[in-house]
Amino acid sequence: MKLIRSNRHALALAALASVGTLTMTACNDDASSSDTATTPPPAASAPATSAAASPTGGAITPAAPTSAPAGGAASGSAAAPAPAGSAPAGGTTVKIGDAVTIPFSSGSTKGTIALAVTSIEKGDPADLASLKLGDKAKGLVPYYIHYKVTNAGSTDLSFTSVDHMKGLLADGTEAQELMIIGAFPKCKSDSLPKGFTNGQSSTSCAVAMSPEASKVAGAEYWGDPYTLGKGLNWK
């Protein structure tokens, strides 16, 4: 998901999907606030539903449902750098820890990055107490998807955001995403720093929510040139 830089006061905006998942994005005010990027909504045929106010003044917005598990290629396939201007096919699955070189764009900025999900950490429901989500998060456990971005091209990617990362449950379906406006120390998600030129690396984090009876077992990057459900997967 794209990161929007806002003030450091924690506000919560949780998205509940019919498949049982939530999306979180942290937003803070800093020098990169002028490089605000918006996240394109997932393509879906289901009609949009009106948002309901949350206790913190945000909105609870149902996410579009998906009918099939994400991913296609066999888990564990080797990650390999893509030729310039190309990317592995949508649905490609690699091992957690493997880096894949892909084209990257953010607004008018275009470049090349090496992207790797480095770990998926199980959190504690108590981590979300400050967000005051109430029953919206009842029966759900947060998982923190840690990933590393390396500039593998010649373009300066300073202040751009590499998000569009979501969790995959054990059965391959999407995990719920929890959107948060404000600081969330458990899973920091920042824009790329100033001077992010060739060879520079940065880490980020995305939050996925799982029912207690399941777990977040993988992650999907669905940013351009991919689409939701047909992205690049780590398991």
Sequence and secondary structure as in RCSB ss.txt:
>XXXX:A:sequence
MKLIRSNRHALALAALASVGTLTMTACNDDASSSDTATTPPPAASAPATSAAASPTGGAITPAAPTSAPAGGAAS
GSAAAPAPAGSAPAGGTTVKIGDAVTIPFSSGSTKGTIALAVTSIEKGDPADLASLKLGDKAKGLVPYYIHYKVT
NAGSTDLSFTSVDHMKGLLADGTEAQELMIIGAFPKCKSDSLPKGFTNGQSSTSCAVAMSPEASKVAGAEYWGDP
YTLGKGLNWK
>XXXX:A:secstr
       SS EEEE  BTTSEEEE     SGGGGG         SS     EE TTS EE  B   SS S  S T
TB      TT    TT EE TT  EEEEEEETTEEEEEEEEEEEEEE  GGGGGGG  GGGGTTEEEEEEEEEEE
E SSS  TT     EEEEETTS B EEEEEES  TTS      TT  TT EEEEEEEEEEETTS EEEEEE  TT
 BTTBSEEE 
